[in-house]
Amino acid sequence: MMRKKACLLAVMLLFVGQALFAQSLKDVKQDLYYDQSNAALKAMKDMGVPGSRSDIGIYYYYLGVAQTNLDTLEAAHKSFETILEEGKKRDAGLAYVGYGRIEVLKGNYEKAKQYFQKAWDESKGRDMNVLRGIIKATSLDPKADAKFAINLLDEFKNNSRNDKYEFTAEDYTAIGNIYAHQSTGGGKAATSFETALLKDPHYAKAAFKLGNLWERARQDSLALLNWEKAAKADSKFTPVFLKLFTYYRVRDLGKAENYLNKYMKLTDDKLNAKIYLVDVLYLQDKYDEAISKAQDLMKQPIDEKTHTRLYKLIAVSKMKLEDYEAAKKNMDTYFSNVKEEDIKPFDYKTYASIMEKMGNKDKQLEYLSKYVDADTTTNLAFIRKTAEDLSKDDEYKAAKLWYDKLFKIAKDDETTMGDYYYRAKAMYGAAINNIGSYDDAAAAWSTFIEKYPDQPSGYFYKGRTLQMKDTSLSGLGMEAYNQYIAAVKKDSSNDLSNIQSTLKNIYSYGAKCAAKQKNMDQAKVYMDKLLEIDPHSTVVANIYSNLALTNLKAKNLDAATQYAKKALSINENDKVAPQVLDYAQQMQEYKKKKAAYEKAKAERANNQ
């Protein structure tokens, strides 16, 4: 009887122990869900290693996950190794998932895939915990092989032995994260997150991730809608309050501080979170105080990631104080320490701005290019508006980079005439400001003309571009200019009186080019057209006065006099023509005196 009671008590204690373990593990998973890995790690250490070998695998797996989140990869590796050493064989797959997770964080994507394949093989493709772990680990880095994870997902779904498994909100959210890393996966990612919310409307992480997806697409209103939905669904979901702070920090500082206060109350890493308090000082224009607080925080036991980010905050504060050397120095330190995957597009833009202030145009362009390349948006309206705004601000090089991005992303039927026009206009602006190439600008206008041959503006700007390049007055722009005039005249609705100043510029350029090439017949054609528009054209007057001077030097006094008089009849203030006339008159008088002298001399000789 006593033995039966002892056995019964042992069974009851086992059940109680397992129940307590299950509840503790549930709490740990919730901490991880809230991005509170410190709390999760503490909870696991408090609960201790489970007595049942059946629980060893899952215990050390989540311990390792928490450790990887905190960048303690050696400790995590030991935890995953313990699964193989002390856990059941069925849990080996989780160990290999953990190893793969570490390799993703190290950037060893092929090695990670090998571990994931081994985990899959160990689980025979039937353990959703293993598959979910592979998907979550893969989504830690956009460079990891998302397609491989998706193929495993498809295998799992197509295996009839898995038909009974019903995907959860957590599963669909993890799947959405994988699709979100693919360039064409936005639609599937959104569907996955929406399906997760259908499964569980209170699963805040799905709404949060959907908001992040819309943010990447530059659909701010939809992003905000979903972040607010996440905050409402679960008031303890820490990441969303940090995201809302970040969103409002440059839009509404009062709201931003409110969300930051909520985040600071919830986070389990309050020391490292103080970096956001430094950011608030910067946003309040308290730059010296922000720098001082950042430097004080650097002296405390913060993690390496926070320490590195503080250099960036010091840099932007130094920029506001117009100490660009110090700003550059701190950004250089930031770039030398930050992990590539943690660099934000804004970081490149900041450095480009510093380079601009320091007059380093080459570096400015280099970092502007990095900024545009790093921005993953596919929202054509956003890209187009950004490019147009930059053009209006005379930021032509940056505008051109955004137009290049637009043409790279957009399908043929998604580009507009305005896109081609303003891209070429931006390249023209860059060229005339000595930060671009006239050849590139002319090529862009040629593309515009090829696409829209009935638009006169394309021919005009191509002509103008080539005219600006044509410092030797060889006539590079006249073919395009003549095409422009023909295109304008072709449309009878065009009133040529509205473009007289444009025609004046064209004919002036044509006349000067022809005169320079000594093609006076062609020059006369442009000069006559120019005089119809401007009877007192200084260009025509200058050409005639130059001809007068040339003939004077050749001692063609009659021609010199004729051209000088023409110049003065057009522009009475011409400076050269009066001098030519005066000198020609002196030469004429000299010739007469010389002729008289020679005649008198001859007569004296005859008389002798």
C-alpha positions as CSV (number, residue, x, y, z in Angstrom):
1,M,0.0,0.0,0.0
2,M,2.8,2.4,0.9
3,R,4.6,1.6,-2.3
4,K,1.4,2.4,-4.3
5,K,1.1,5.7,-2.6
6,A,4.8,6.5,-3.2
7,C,4.3,5.7,-6.9
8,L,1.2,7.8,-7.1
9,L,3.0,10.7,-5.4
10,A,5.9,10.4,-7.8
11,V,3.5,10.5,-10.8
12,M,1.7,13.5,-9.4
13,L,5.0,15.3,-8.8
14,L,6.0,14.5,-12.3
15,F,2.8,15.9,-13.7
16,V,3.1,19.0,-11.5
17,G,6.7,19.5,-12.5
18,Q,5.8,19.2,-16.2
19,A,2.9,21.6,-15.8
20,L,5.2,24.1,-14.0
21,F,7.8,23.7,-16.7
22,A,5.2,24.2,-19.5
23,Q,3.9,27.4,-17.8
24,S,7.4,28.7,-17.3
25,L,8.3,27.9,-20.9
26,K,5.2,29.7,-22.1
27,D,6.3,32.8,-20.1
28,V,9.8,32.6,-21.7
29,K,8.3,32.4,-25.2
30,Q,6.1,35.5,-24.4
31,D,9.2,37.4,-23.3
32,L,10.9,36.6,-26.6
33,Y,7.7,37.6,-28.4
34,Y,7.9,41.0,-26.7
35,D,11.6,41.3,-27.7
36,Q,12.6,41.0,-24.0
37,S,15.5,38.6,-24.3
38,N,17.1,39.7,-21.0
39,A,13.8,38.8,-19.2
40,A,13.6,35.5,-21.0
41,L,17.2,34.6,-20.1
42,K,16.6,35.4,-16.5
43,A,13.4,33.4,-16.4
44,M,15.1,30.4,-17.8
45,K,17.9,30.6,-15.3
46,D,15.4,31.0,-12.5
47,M,13.4,27.9,-13.6
48,G,16.6,25.8,-13.9
49,V,17.3,22.9,-16.1
50,P,14.2,20.6,-16.3
51,G,14.5,17.2,-14.6
52,S,12.8,15.3,-17.4
53,R,15.1,14.5,-20.4
54,S,12.1,15.0,-22.6
55,D,12.2,18.7,-21.8
56,I,15.9,19.2,-22.2
57,G,15.8,19.9,-26.0
58,I,13.1,22.6,-25.9
59,Y,14.7,24.2,-22.8
60,Y,18.1,24.6,-24.3
61,Y,16.7,25.6,-27.7
62,Y,14.9,28.7,-26.2
63,L,17.9,29.4,-24.0
64,G,20.1,29.5,-27.1
65,V,17.6,31.7,-29.0
66,A,17.6,34.2,-26.2
67,Q,21.4,34.2,-26.1
68,T,21.6,34.7,-29.9
69,N,19.3,37.7,-29.5
70,L,21.8,39.2,-27.0
71,D,24.7,38.4,-29.3
72,T,26.3,36.0,-26.9
73,L,26.9,33.5,-29.6
74,E,29.4,31.3,-27.8
75,A,27.0,30.7,-25.0
76,A,24.2,30.0,-27.5
77,H,26.4,27.4,-29.3
78,K,27.0,25.7,-26.0
79,S,23.2,25.6,-25.3
80,F,22.5,24.1,-28.7
81,E,25.3,21.6,-28.2
82,T,23.8,20.5,-24.9
83,I,20.7,19.4,-26.8
84,L,22.7,16.8,-28.7
85,E,24.6,15.8,-25.6
86,E,21.8,15.5,-23.1
87,G,18.5,15.7,-24.9
88,K,16.5,13.1,-26.8
89,K,17.4,12.2,-30.4
90,R,14.1,13.6,-31.6
91,D,15.3,17.1,-30.5
92,A,18.5,17.0,-32.6
93,G,16.7,19.0,-35.3
94,L,16.4,21.9,-32.9
95,A,20.1,21.8,-32.2
96,Y,20.9,22.1,-35.9
97,V,18.4,24.9,-36.3
98,G,20.2,26.7,-33.5
99,Y,23.6,26.2,-35.2
100,G,22.1,27.5,-38.4
101,R,20.7,30.6,-36.6
102,I,24.2,31.4,-35.3
103,E,25.7,31.1,-38.8
104,V,23.1,33.5,-40.2
105,L,24.0,36.0,-37.6
106,K,27.7,35.6,-38.5
107,G,26.9,36.0,-42.2
108,N,27.8,32.4,-43.1
109,Y,24.6,31.8,-45.2
110,E,25.7,28.7,-47.0
111,K,26.9,27.0,-43.8
112,A,23.6,28.0,-42.2
113,K,21.7,26.4,-45.0
114,Q,23.6,23.2,-44.5
115,Y,22.6,23.1,-40.8
116,F,19.0,23.8,-41.7
117,Q,19.0,21.0,-44.2
118,K,20.4,18.7,-41.5
119,A,17.7,19.8,-39.1
120,W,15.1,19.1,-41.7
121,D,16.5,15.7,-42.4
122,E,16.6,14.8,-38.7
123,S,13.0,15.8,-38.3
124,K,12.0,14.0,-41.5
125,G,10.2,17.1,-42.6
126,R,7.4,16.6,-40.0
127,D,8.3,18.8,-37.1
128,M,6.8,22.3,-37.3
129,N,9.0,23.5,-34.5
130,V,12.0,22.8,-36.6
131,L,10.5,24.4,-39.7
132,R,9.4,27.5,-37.8
133,G,12.8,27.8,-36.3
134,I,14.4,27.6,-39.8
135,I,12.0,30.3,-41.1
136,K,12.6,32.6,-38.1
137,A,16.4,32.2,-38.3
138,T,16.4,32.8,-42.0
139,S,14.4,36.0,-41.6
140,L,17.1,37.5,-39.3
141,D,19.1,38.6,-42.3
142,P,17.8,39.6,-45.8
143,K,20.9,38.0,-47.3
144,A,20.0,34.5,-46.0
145,D,18.5,32.1,-48.4
146,A,14.8,32.8,-48.2
147,K,14.0,30.7,-51.2
148,F,15.5,27.6,-49.5
149,A,13.3,28.2,-46.4
150,I,10.2,28.7,-48.6
151,N,11.0,25.4,-50.5
152,L,11.0,23.6,-47.2
153,L,7.7,25.2,-46.3
154,D,6.2,24.0,-49.6
155,E,7.6,20.5,-48.9
156,F,6.0,20.5,-45.5
157,K,2.6,21.6,-46.9
158,N,2.8,19.0,-49.7
159,N,3.5,16.1,-47.3
160,S,0.2,14.4,-46.8
161,R,1.4,13.2,-43.4
162,N,1.3,16.9,-42.2
163,D,-2.3,17.5,-43.3
164,K,-3.5,17.5,-39.7
165,Y,-1.2,20.3,-38.7
166,E,-3.1,23.7,-38.5
167,F,-0.9,26.7,-39.1
168,T,-1.0,29.3,-36.3
169,A,-0.8,33.1,-36.2
170,E,2.8,32.7,-35.2
171,D,3.5,30.4,-38.2
172,Y,1.9,32.8,-40.7
173,T,3.8,35.8,-39.2
174,A,7.1,33.9,-39.5
175,I,6.2,33.0,-43.1
176,G,5.4,36.6,-43.8
177,N,8.8,37.7,-42.6
178,I,10.5,35.4,-45.1
179,Y,8.5,36.7,-48.0
180,A,9.1,40.3,-46.9
181,H,12.8,39.7,-47.6
182,Q,12.2,38.9,-51.2
183,S,12.1,41.7,-53.8
184,T,8.8,40.5,-55.2
185,G,7.4,38.9,-52.1
186,G,5.6,42.0,-50.7
187,G,2.1,40.7,-51.7
188,K,2.7,37.2,-50.2
189,A,4.1,38.8,-47.1
190,A,1.0,41.0,-46.6
191,T,-1.3,38.0,-47.2
192,S,0.6,36.0,-44.6
193,F,0.4,38.7,-42.0
194,E,-3.3,39.3,-42.7
195,T,-4.0,35.6,-42.4
196,A,-2.2,35.6,-39.1
197,L,-4.6,38.3,-37.9
198,L,-7.6,36.4,-39.1
199,K,-6.3,33.4,-37.0
200,D,-5.7,35.6,-34.0
201,P,-6.8,39.3,-34.1
202,H,-4.8,39.9,-30.9
203,Y,-1.5,38.6,-32.3
204,A,0.1,42.1,-32.3
205,K,3.3,41.0,-34.0
206,A,1.5,40.3,-37.2
207,A,0.0,43.8,-37.3
208,F,3.3,45.2,-36.4
209,K,5.1,43.4,-39.2
210,L,2.4,44.4,-41.6
211,G,3.0,48.0,-40.6
212,N,6.7,47.6,-41.2
213,L,5.9,46.2,-44.7
214,W,3.8,49.2,-45.6
215,E,6.5,51.5,-44.2
216,R,9.0,50.0,-46.6
217,A,6.6,50.7,-49.4
218,R,6.4,54.3,-48.2
219,Q,2.6,53.9,-47.4
220,D,2.8,55.8,-44.1
221,S,-0.9,55.9,-43.4
222,L,-1.3,52.1,-43.8
223,A,1.9,51.6,-41.7
224,L,0.6,53.8,-38.9
225,L,-2.8,52.1,-39.0
226,N,-1.3,48.7,-38.4
227,W,1.1,49.8,-35.8
228,E,-1.7,51.4,-33.8
229,K,-3.7,48.2,-34.3
230,A,-0.7,46.2,-32.8
231,A,-0.6,48.6,-29.8
232,K,-4.3,48.2,-29.2
233,A,-4.2,44.5,-29.6
234,D,-1.5,44.0,-27.0
235,S,-0.5,46.9,-24.8
236,K,2.6,45.0,-23.7
237,F,4.0,44.4,-27.2
238,T,7.2,46.4,-26.6
239,P,8.5,46.8,-30.2
240,V,5.5,48.7,-31.5
241,F,6.0,51.5,-29.0
242,L,9.6,52.0,-30.1
243,K,8.4,52.0,-33.7
244,L,5.8,54.6,-33.0
245,F,8.4,56.8,-31.3
246,T,10.6,56.5,-34.3
247,Y,7.7,57.4,-36.7
248,Y,6.7,60.5,-34.7
249,R,10.1,61.7,-33.7
250,V,10.3,64.1,-36.7
251,R,6.6,64.6,-37.1
252,D,5.2,65.2,-33.6
253,L,7.8,65.2,-30.8
254,G,5.0,65.3,-28.1
255,K,3.5,62.1,-29.4
256,A,7.0,60.6,-29.9
257,E,7.9,61.2,-26.2
258,N,4.6,59.7,-25.1
259,Y,5.4,56.5,-27.0
260,L,9.0,56.5,-25.8
261,N,7.8,56.7,-22.2
262,K,5.6,53.6,-22.7
263,Y,8.6,51.8,-24.3
264,M,10.9,52.7,-21.5
265,K,8.4,51.2,-18.9
266,L,8.1,48.0,-20.9
267,T,11.7,47.3,-22.1
268,D,13.9,44.9,-20.1
269,D,17.0,46.7,-21.2
270,K,16.6,50.2,-19.8
271,L,20.3,51.1,-19.9
272,N,20.8,50.6,-23.6
273,A,17.4,52.2,-24.2
274,K,18.7,55.5,-22.8
275,I,20.1,56.2,-26.3
276,Y,16.6,57.3,-27.3
277,L,16.6,59.8,-24.5
278,V,19.8,61.2,-26.1
279,D,17.9,61.3,-29.4
280,V,15.1,63.4,-27.8
281,L,17.7,66.0,-26.7
282,Y,18.9,66.2,-30.3
283,L,15.3,66.6,-31.5
284,Q,14.8,69.4,-29.0
285,D,17.8,71.2,-30.5
286,K,19.8,70.7,-27.4
287,Y,22.9,69.6,-29.3
288,D,25.6,70.3,-26.7
289,E,23.5,68.5,-24.0
290,A,22.9,65.6,-26.4
291,I,26.6,65.2,-27.0
292,S,27.4,65.3,-23.3
293,K,24.7,62.7,-22.5
294,A,26.0,60.5,-25.3
295,Q,29.5,60.7,-24.0
296,D,28.3,59.9,-20.4
297,L,26.3,56.9,-21.6
298,M,29.4,55.6,-23.5
299,K,31.1,55.3,-20.1
300,Q,28.5,52.9,-18.8
301,P,28.2,49.1,-19.4
302,I,26.1,49.4,-22.6
303,D,26.3,46.9,-25.4
304,E,28.5,47.4,-28.5
305,K,25.6,48.1,-30.7
306,T,24.4,51.0,-28.6
307,H,28.0,52.3,-28.2
308,T,28.4,52.4,-32.0
309,R,25.1,54.2,-32.5
310,L,26.0,56.9,-30.1
311,Y,28.8,58.0,-32.5
312,K,26.1,58.7,-35.0
313,L,24.1,60.8,-32.6
314,I,27.2,62.8,-31.7
315,A,27.9,63.2,-35.4
316,V,24.5,64.7,-36.3
317,S,24.6,67.0,-33.3
318,K,28.1,68.2,-34.4
319,M,26.6,68.8,-37.8
320,K,24.0,71.1,-36.3
321,L,26.7,72.9,-34.5
322,E,28.5,73.3,-37.9
323,D,31.5,71.4,-36.6
324,Y,31.8,69.3,-39.8
325,E,35.3,67.9,-39.1
326,A,34.0,66.4,-35.8
327,A,30.9,65.2,-37.5
328,K,32.9,63.4,-40.1
329,K,35.3,61.9,-37.4
330,N,32.3,60.4,-35.5
331,M,30.6,59.1,-38.6
332,D,33.9,57.5,-39.7
333,T,34.0,55.8,-36.3
334,Y,30.4,54.7,-36.6
335,F,30.9,53.2,-40.1
336,S,34.1,51.4,-39.0
337,N,32.2,49.7,-36.1
338,V,28.6,49.2,-37.3
339,K,27.6,45.9,-38.8
340,E,26.6,46.3,-42.5
341,E,23.1,45.0,-41.9
342,D,22.5,47.6,-39.2
343,I,23.4,50.6,-41.5
344,K,20.3,52.7,-42.3
345,P,19.9,54.6,-45.6
346,F,19.8,57.8,-43.4
347,D,23.4,57.1,-42.4
348,Y,24.6,57.4,-46.0
349,K,22.5,60.5,-46.5
350,T,24.0,62.0,-43.4
351,Y,27.6,61.4,-44.5
352,A,26.8,62.8,-48.0
353,S,25.5,66.0,-46.3
354,I,28.7,66.2,-44.3
355,M,30.8,65.8,-47.5
356,E,28.8,68.5,-49.2
357,K,29.5,70.9,-46.4
358,M,33.2,70.1,-46.6
359,G,33.2,70.6,-50.4
360,N,34.0,67.0,-51.2
361,K,31.7,66.5,-54.2
362,D,33.1,63.0,-55.1
363,K,32.4,61.6,-51.7
364,Q,29.1,63.3,-51.6
365,L,28.0,61.6,-54.8
366,E,29.4,58.2,-53.6
367,Y,27.3,58.3,-50.4
368,L,24.3,59.7,-52.1
369,S,24.5,56.6,-54.4
370,K,24.8,54.4,-51.4
371,Y,21.8,56.1,-49.8
372,V,19.6,55.6,-52.8
373,D,20.7,51.9,-53.3
374,A,20.1,51.2,-49.6
375,D,16.5,52.4,-49.7
376,T,14.4,49.3,-50.5
377,T,11.2,51.1,-51.3
378,T,9.3,50.1,-54.5
379,N,6.7,52.8,-54.1
380,L,7.0,54.6,-57.5
381,A,4.9,57.6,-56.3
382,F,7.4,58.1,-53.4
383,I,10.5,57.7,-55.6
384,R,9.0,60.1,-58.2
385,K,8.1,62.8,-55.7
386,T,11.6,62.5,-54.0
387,A,13.3,63.0,-57.4
388,E,11.0,65.9,-58.3
389,D,11.6,67.6,-55.0
390,L,15.3,67.2,-55.2
391,S,15.2,68.7,-58.7
392,K,13.3,71.7,-57.4
393,D,15.9,72.2,-54.7
394,D,18.7,72.1,-57.4
395,E,20.0,68.8,-56.0
396,Y,20.4,67.5,-59.5
397,K,22.8,64.7,-58.9
398,A,20.7,63.2,-56.1
399,A,17.5,63.7,-58.3
400,K,19.2,61.8,-61.1
401,L,20.0,58.8,-58.8
402,W,16.3,58.6,-57.7
403,Y,15.2,58.7,-61.4
404,D,17.6,55.9,-62.2
405,K,16.0,53.9,-59.3
406,L,12.6,54.6,-60.7
407,F,13.5,53.4,-64.2
408,K,15.1,50.3,-62.7
409,I,12.0,49.4,-60.7
410,A,9.1,50.6,-62.9
411,K,7.7,48.5,-65.7
412,D,7.4,50.2,-69.1
413,D,3.7,51.0,-68.7
414,E,4.4,52.5,-65.3
415,T,6.8,55.3,-66.5
416,T,5.4,58.6,-67.7
417,M,6.5,61.3,-70.1
418,G,7.3,63.4,-67.0
419,D,9.7,60.7,-65.7
420,Y,11.7,60.8,-68.9
421,Y,11.5,64.6,-69.1
422,Y,12.5,65.4,-65.5
423,R,15.3,62.8,-65.5
424,A,16.9,64.4,-68.5
425,K,16.2,67.9,-66.9
426,A,18.0,66.7,-63.7
427,M,21.0,65.5,-65.8
428,Y,21.1,68.8,-67.7
429,G,21.0,70.7,-64.3
430,A,23.9,68.6,-63.1
431,A,25.9,69.3,-66.2
432,I,25.5,73.1,-66.2
433,N,26.5,73.1,-62.5
434,N,29.7,71.2,-63.3
435,I,28.6,68.0,-61.4
436,G,27.5,66.1,-64.4
437,S,28.2,65.3,-68.0
438,Y,26.8,67.1,-71.0
439,D,27.1,63.9,-73.0
440,D,25.0,62.0,-70.5
441,A,22.4,64.8,-70.5
442,A,22.3,64.9,-74.3
443,A,21.8,61.1,-74.4
444,A,18.9,61.5,-71.9
445,W,17.3,64.0,-74.1
446,S,17.8,61.7,-77.1
447,T,16.0,59.0,-75.2
448,F,13.1,61.4,-74.5
449,I,13.0,62.4,-78.2
450,E,12.9,58.8,-79.3
451,K,10.1,58.1,-76.9
452,Y,8.1,61.3,-77.5
453,P,9.2,62.6,-81.0
454,D,6.2,65.1,-81.1
455,Q,7.4,67.0,-78.1
456,P,9.4,70.1,-79.1
457,S,10.9,70.5,-75.7
458,G,13.1,67.4,-76.2
459,Y,14.8,68.9,-79.2
460,F,15.1,72.3,-77.5
461,Y,16.9,70.9,-74.4
462,K,19.1,68.6,-76.4
463,G,20.1,71.7,-78.5
464,R,20.6,73.7,-75.3
465,T,22.7,71.0,-73.7
466,L,25.0,70.6,-76.8
467,Q,25.2,74.4,-77.1
468,M,26.5,74.6,-73.5
469,K,29.1,71.9,-74.4
470,D,30.1,73.7,-77.6
471,T,32.7,76.1,-76.3
472,S,34.4,76.2,-79.7
473,L,31.2,77.3,-81.5
474,S,31.3,74.3,-83.9
475,G,27.5,74.2,-84.2
476,L,26.9,71.0,-82.1
477,G,23.4,72.1,-81.1
478,M,22.0,73.5,-84.3
479,E,20.6,70.2,-85.7
480,A,18.5,69.7,-82.6
481,Y,17.6,73.4,-82.5
482,N,16.4,73.3,-86.2
483,Q,14.3,70.2,-85.3
484,Y,12.8,72.1,-82.4
485,I,11.8,75.0,-84.7
486,A,10.3,72.6,-87.2
487,A,8.4,70.8,-84.5
488,V,7.0,74.1,-83.2
489,K,6.0,75.3,-86.7
490,K,4.4,71.9,-87.4
491,D,1.7,72.6,-84.9
492,S,-0.4,75.5,-86.2
493,S,-1.8,76.2,-82.8
494,N,1.6,77.4,-81.6
495,D,2.1,81.2,-81.5
496,L,5.7,81.9,-82.4
497,S,5.5,85.3,-80.9
498,N,5.5,83.5,-77.5
499,I,9.0,82.0,-78.1
500,Q,10.8,85.1,-79.6
501,S,13.4,85.1,-76.9
502,T,14.1,81.4,-77.5
503,L,14.4,81.9,-81.2
504,K,16.7,84.9,-80.6
505,N,19.0,82.6,-78.6
506,I,19.0,79.9,-81.2
507,Y,19.6,82.3,-84.2
508,S,22.3,84.1,-82.2
509,Y,24.1,80.8,-81.5
510,G,23.7,79.7,-85.1
511,A,25.0,83.0,-86.5
512,K,28.1,83.0,-84.2
513,C,28.9,79.3,-85.1
514,A,28.6,79.9,-88.8
515,A,30.7,83.1,-88.6
516,K,33.3,81.2,-86.6
517,Q,33.4,78.5,-89.3
518,K,33.7,81.3,-91.9
519,N,30.4,80.1,-93.5
520,M,29.1,83.6,-94.1
521,D,26.3,82.5,-96.3
522,Q,24.8,80.5,-93.5
523,A,25.7,83.1,-91.0
524,K,23.8,85.7,-93.1
525,V,20.6,83.5,-93.0
526,Y,20.7,83.4,-89.2
527,M,21.6,87.1,-88.9
528,D,18.7,88.1,-91.1
529,K,16.3,86.0,-89.0
530,L,17.8,87.5,-85.8
531,L,17.3,91.1,-87.1
532,E,13.6,90.3,-87.7
533,I,13.3,89.6,-84.0
534,D,15.8,92.2,-82.7
535,P,16.7,95.0,-85.2
536,H,19.4,96.1,-82.8
537,S,21.0,92.7,-82.2
538,T,24.4,93.1,-80.6
539,V,25.3,89.7,-81.9
540,V,24.8,90.7,-85.5
541,A,26.5,94.0,-84.9
542,N,29.5,92.2,-83.4
543,I,29.7,89.9,-86.4
544,Y,29.8,92.9,-88.8
545,S,32.3,94.8,-86.7
546,N,34.5,91.7,-86.5
547,L,34.3,91.4,-90.3
548,A,35.2,95.0,-90.6
549,L,38.3,94.5,-88.4
550,T,39.3,91.4,-90.4
551,N,39.1,93.3,-93.7
552,L,40.9,96.3,-92.2
553,K,43.8,94.1,-91.2
554,A,43.8,92.7,-94.8
555,K,43.8,96.4,-96.0
556,N,40.4,95.9,-97.7
557,L,39.4,99.4,-96.7
558,D,36.2,99.6,-98.7
559,A,34.8,96.3,-97.3
560,A,36.0,97.3,-93.8
561,T,34.2,100.6,-94.0
562,Q,31.0,98.9,-95.4
563,Y,30.9,96.3,-92.6
564,A,31.6,98.9,-89.9
565,K,28.8,101.1,-91.1
566,K,26.4,98.1,-91.0
567,A,27.5,97.4,-87.4
568,L,26.7,101.0,-86.4
569,S,23.4,101.0,-88.2
570,I,22.3,98.1,-86.0
571,N,24.0,99.1,-82.8
572,E,25.1,102.7,-82.5
573,N,27.0,101.9,-79.3
574,D,29.3,99.3,-81.0
575,K,32.8,99.9,-79.8
576,V,34.9,98.4,-82.6
577,A,33.2,99.9,-85.7
578,P,34.0,103.5,-84.9
579,Q,37.7,102.6,-84.5
580,V,37.7,100.7,-87.8
581,L,36.0,103.6,-89.6
582,D,38.5,106.1,-88.0
583,Y,41.5,104.0,-88.9
584,A,40.1,103.3,-92.4
585,Q,39.6,107.0,-93.0
586,Q,43.2,107.6,-91.9
587,M,44.4,104.9,-94.2
588,Q,42.3,106.4,-97.1
589,E,43.8,109.8,-96.4
590,Y,47.3,108.4,-96.2
591,K,46.8,106.5,-99.5
592,K,45.6,109.8,-101.1
593,K,48.6,111.7,-99.8
594,K,51.0,108.9,-100.8
595,A,49.4,108.9,-104.3
596,A,49.8,112.7,-104.6
597,Y,53.4,112.4,-103.4
598,E,54.2,109.7,-105.9
599,K,52.5,111.7,-108.7
600,A,54.5,114.8,-107.8
601,K,57.7,112.8,-107.7
602,A,57.1,111.4,-111.1
603,E,56.4,114.8,-112.6
604,R,59.7,116.2,-111.2
605,A,61.6,113.3,-112.7
606,N,60.0,114.0,-116.1
607,N,60.9,117.7,-116.0
608,Q,64.5,117.0,-115.4
